[in-house]
Amino acid sequence: HYTETQECSASGETAEVSCHKYGVCELLGENEACSFGPLSWCVDPCDILEPSPESCLTSRGQRYGVHIDPKLEGGNPSPEELQKAGIRWVRIVFKDPQTTADASITRLDYYEDIIDAHHSVGIRVLLVLNHKSVPGHPTSIASIQSWAVYRAKFIERVSQIAEHFENKVDAWQVWNGPDQETPTTAGATAHVPAISFGPIASQSYNAIKNHSEMPIVLGGFATGNTNYVLTVIGAAAGNGPMPFDALGVNPYLKQAPAGWPDVNWGSGPMDSTLNAYKNVASGKPVWITEVGCEDTLYQSDYVTNVFVMVSPVEQFVPVT
């Protein structure tokens, strides 16, 4: 990976872009150039100089991102560091003060400053609204009525946040890991029965779209249980349009590619999991909203393999 100065064909302006070259460099002519593999690509300079909402869903050079936590030491690289590394998205959870020791974290201007700082170097923001955004969610075995009470409070806050940021947030994510019945470390997910998550999804979609035209990603689904997704879609029916512009998935512990690092590792091939989600996404894109590997022996290669694997596939955007 390295940077090049390239010209935007639309404006004639130049920008420093990150290039990702794969394969063996074969010298051409008088050693003046290299020919790399078919998965090689560079960020489009036009997307850096004048990013458009449409390129959120289509531009390959705008796909790659990381999850950051502004309040976690070591989990919040500077926008400049991220930009130099070729990162074009950051994913941030909007947290309420009742879920953190620092009450300032819920201030809208606190997050607005963070968004502005990343926008200044051409990095887009995926803002997650979930149980950490609105505390007091019921347990996974709570009644439909209990979830309905919480839903009203959640939608009210979602609407306030969307009204404030409008199109400044480049993409929205509603919830994370609603299908995970076993709580994750540090409470990153909160299980919601599918029959109750359907109305949360549809009403959140409508509340955000009242103020923002930007894409809405649903779920961060993590278990591979596509029947859960279908039940959510069915439970959302009658409340307006399909409640997402993209389906978010967190395909941890999947072989990337199939058989790597070996056929017995993890829980099966990632491409099979992504295709299964694509089949229930009603023609909408699939976004990899979280991915990674805790095995230190494979961590670096694993993430690289995921990027290479999804690079030519237009519907898998972005990877955080």
C-alpha positions in Angstrom: 0.0 0.0 0.0 1.3 3.5 -0.8 0.1 7.0 -1.8 0.0 8.6 -5.2 -0.9 12.1 -6.5 -3.8 11.7 -8.9 -6.1 14.1 -10.8 -9.9 14.2 -10.5 -11.2 14.0 -14.0 -14.3 16.1 -13.2 -12.5 19.1 -11.7 -8.8 18.9 -12.7 -7.8 19.2 -9.1 -5.3 16.8 -7.6 -5.3 14.8 -4.4 -3.1 12.4 -2.5 -4.8 9.0 -2.7 -4.1 5.6 -1.1 -3.4 2.8 -3.6 -3.6 -0.9 -2.8 -1.6 -3.1 -5.1 -2.0 -6.9 -5.2 0.0 -9.5 -7.1 3.5 -9.5 -8.5 5.0 -6.4 -10.0 6.0 -7.1 -13.6 8.3 -4.4 -15.1 7.2 -3.0 -18.4 9.2 -1.4 -21.2 12.3 0.4 -19.9 11.5 -0.3 -16.2 9.1 2.7 -16.3 6.0 1.1 -14.9 4.5 -1.9 -13.1 1.6 -4.1 -13.9 -0.2 -5.5 -10.8 -3.0 -8.0 -10.3 -6.6 -7.5 -11.2 -7.7 -6.6 -7.6 -5.4 -3.6 -7.5 -7.0 -0.2 -7.1 -6.6 3.3 -5.9 -9.0 5.6 -4.1 -10.9 7.9 -6.6 -9.5 11.4 -6.1 -12.9 12.8 -7.0 -14.4 11.0 -4.0 -11.9 12.8 -1.7 -12.3 16.2 -3.2 -16.1 16.1 -3.8 -17.7 13.0 -2.2 -21.2 12.3 -3.2 -24.0 10.4 -1.3 -24.2 7.9 -4.2 -20.6 6.9 -3.9 -21.3 5.7 -0.3 -22.8 2.7 -1.9 -20.8 2.2 -5.1 -17.2 3.5 -4.9 -14.8 0.7 -4.2 -12.2 3.2 -3.0 -14.5 4.4 -0.3 -15.2 1.1 1.4 -12.6 0.5 4.0 -13.1 1.5 7.5 -12.5 0.9 11.2 -14.6 1.1 14.4 -13.4 3.8 16.8 -14.3 4.7 20.3 -13.5 8.3 21.2 -13.4 7.5 24.9 -11.2 4.4 24.7 -7.5 4.8 25.0 -5.9 3.2 22.0 -9.2 2.9 20.2 -9.3 6.4 18.8 -6.6 7.1 16.1 -6.5 10.6 14.8 -8.3 11.3 11.5 -5.0 12.1 9.9 -3.5 8.7 10.9 -6.6 7.0 9.5 -6.5 8.9 6.3 -2.9 8.0 5.7 -3.6 4.4 6.3 -6.2 4.4 3.5 -9.2 4.4 5.8 -12.3 6.0 4.4 -15.0 5.2 7.0 -15.2 5.3 10.8 -17.9 3.6 12.7 -19.0 5.3 16.0 -21.6 4.3 18.6 -23.6 7.3 19.8 -23.6 6.8 23.6 -25.9 8.2 26.3 -24.3 9.4 29.6 -26.2 6.9 31.6 -24.1 4.2 29.9 -20.8 5.9 30.5 -19.1 7.8 33.3 -18.7 11.0 31.1 -21.9 12.9 30.7 -20.4 15.1 28.0 -20.4 12.1 25.6 -24.1 12.5 24.8 -23.8 16.1 23.7 -24.7 16.5 20.0 -21.9 19.0 19.6 -19.4 16.4 21.0 -20.2 14.0 18.2 -20.5 16.8 15.7 -16.9 17.9 16.4 -15.8 14.3 15.8 -17.7 14.0 12.5 -16.3 17.3 11.3 -12.8 16.3 12.1 -13.1 13.1 10.0 -14.9 14.9 7.2 -12.0 17.4 7.0 -9.7 14.6 5.7 -12.2 12.8 3.5 -13.4 10.2 6.0 -17.1 9.3 6.2 -18.9 8.4 9.4 -21.3 5.5 10.1 -23.2 6.4 13.3 -24.6 3.5 15.3 -27.8 4.1 17.3 -28.5 1.2 19.6 -29.1 0.3 23.3 -26.1 2.4 24.3 -27.8 5.4 22.7 -31.0 5.1 24.7 -30.5 3.2 28.0 -33.2 1.1 29.8 -33.8 -1.5 27.1 -35.7 -4.6 28.3 -34.2 -8.1 28.7 -34.3 -10.4 25.7 -37.2 -12.4 27.3 -39.3 -9.3 28.1 -42.8 -9.0 26.8 -43.8 -7.4 23.5 -45.5 -4.7 25.6 -42.2 -3.9 27.4 -40.4 -3.6 24.2 -43.1 -1.3 22.8 -42.7 1.0 25.7 -38.9 1.2 25.2 -39.4 1.5 21.4 -41.3 4.8 21.9 -38.5 6.2 23.9 -35.9 5.0 21.4 -37.6 6.4 18.4 -38.0 9.8 20.1 -34.3 10.0 20.7 -33.4 8.7 17.2 -35.6 11.4 15.7 -33.8 14.1 17.8 -30.4 12.9 16.7 -31.4 12.7 13.0 -33.0 16.1 13.1 -29.7 17.6 14.5 -27.3 15.9 12.1 -29.5 15.6 9.0 -27.2 14.6 6.0 -24.0 15.3 8.0 -24.0 11.7 9.1 -22.9 9.7 6.0 -24.7 6.5 7.0 -26.7 5.4 10.0 -26.8 2.0 11.6 -29.8 0.9 13.6 -28.8 -1.5 16.5 -26.0 -4.0 16.6 -26.2 -7.7 17.0 -30.0 -7.9 17.7 -29.9 -11.6 16.8 -27.1 -12.5 19.4 -28.7 -14.0 22.4 -25.5 -14.3 24.3 -24.2 -10.9 25.5 -20.8 -9.9 24.1 -17.9 -8.4 25.9 -18.6 -4.9 27.3 -22.2 -5.2 26.2 -21.6 -4.3 22.6 -24.8 -6.0 21.6 -28.2 -6.4 23.0 -30.6 -9.2 21.9 -34.1 -8.1 20.7 -36.8 -10.7 19.8 -37.3 -10.5 16.1 -41.0 -9.8 16.5 -40.1 -6.7 18.5 -37.1 -5.6 16.4 -39.3 -5.3 13.3 -41.2 -2.3 14.5 -38.0 -0.8 15.9 -36.4 -1.1 12.5 -39.3 0.3 10.5 -40.0 3.2 12.9 -36.3 4.1 13.2 -36.1 4.1 9.4 -39.0 6.5 9.1 -37.7 8.8 11.9 -34.3 9.1 10.3 -35.6 9.5 6.7 -37.7 12.4 7.9 -34.5 14.4 8.3 -31.7 12.6 6.4 -31.3 11.2 2.9 -28.3 9.1 3.8 -28.2 5.3 3.8 -29.6 3.4 6.8 -27.9 0.1 7.6 -29.9 -2.4 9.7 -28.7 -4.8 12.3 -25.1 -5.7 12.3 -26.5 -9.3 12.2 -24.0 -11.7 13.6 -25.3 -15.3 14.0 -25.9 -16.2 10.3 -29.5 -16.9 11.2 -31.3 -15.5 8.1 -34.7 -16.7 9.4 -34.3 -14.0 12.1 -33.8 -11.4 9.4 -36.9 -12.6 7.5 -39.0 -12.5 10.7 -37.8 -8.9 11.3 -38.8 -7.9 7.8 -42.2 -9.6 8.2 -42.7 -7.8 11.6 -41.9 -4.5 10.0 -44.4 -4.9 7.1 -47.2 -2.4 7.1 -45.1 0.3 8.6 -43.8 1.8 5.4 -41.0 0.9 3.0 -38.4 -1.8 3.5 -36.7 -0.6 6.8 -33.1 -0.5 5.5 -31.0 0.7 2.6 -28.4 -1.9 3.4 -28.2 -5.0 5.5 -25.3 -4.9 8.1 -23.5 -8.1 9.0 -20.8 -9.0 11.4 -19.3 -12.3 10.0 -16.8 -13.1 12.7 -14.9 -16.5 12.7 -15.6 -17.1 9.0 -12.9 -18.5 6.7 -11.7 -15.9 4.3 -11.4 -17.3 1.7 -13.0 -20.7 2.1 -10.5 -23.1 3.7 -8.2 -20.4 5.0 -6.4 -20.7 7.3 -7.6 -24.3 7.2 -10.9 -26.1 6.6 -11.4 -26.8 10.3 -10.9 -23.1 11.4 -13.9 -21.0 12.5 -17.5 -21.7 11.5 -17.4 -22.1 7.7 -16.7 -20.0 4.7 -17.4 -16.2 4.8 -18.6 -16.1 1.2 -21.4 -18.6 1.9 -22.5 -16.5 4.9 -22.5 -13.2 2.9 -24.4 -14.9 0.0 -27.0 -16.2 2.5 -27.6 -12.7 3.8 -27.6 -11.3 0.3 -30.5 -13.7 -0.5 -32.7 -12.2 2.2 -31.7 -8.6 1.7 -34.5 -7.9 -0.8 -32.1 -6.7 -3.4 -30.4 -4.2 -1.1 -26.6 -4.1 -0.5 -24.8 -6.0 2.2 -22.4 -4.0 4.4 -19.8 -5.7 6.6 -20.2 -3.6 9.7 -17.8 -5.6 11.8 -15.2 -8.2 11.1 -12.0 -9.4 12.6 -10.1 -12.3 14.2 -8.8 -12.6 17.7 -6.2 -15.2 16.7 -2.9 -13.2 16.8 -1.3 -15.7 14.4 -3.7 -14.8 11.6 -5.1 -11.3 12.5 -3.2 -9.2 9.9 -3.6 -11.6 7.0 -7.2 -12.2 7.9 -8.3 -8.6 7.6 -6.3 -8.3 4.3 -7.9 -11.4 2.9 -11.4 -10.0 3.7 -10.6 -6.8 1.9 -9.3 -8.6 -1.1 -12.2 -11.0 -1.2 -15.0 -8.4 -1.2 -13.1 -5.9 -3.3 -14.6 -6.9 -6.7 -18.1 -7.4 -5.3 -20.1 -4.2 -5.5 -22.7 -5.1 -2.9 -20.3 -5.7 0.0 -19.6 -2.2 1.2 -18.0 -1.0 3.4 -15.8 -3.1 5.6 -15.3 -1.9 9.2 
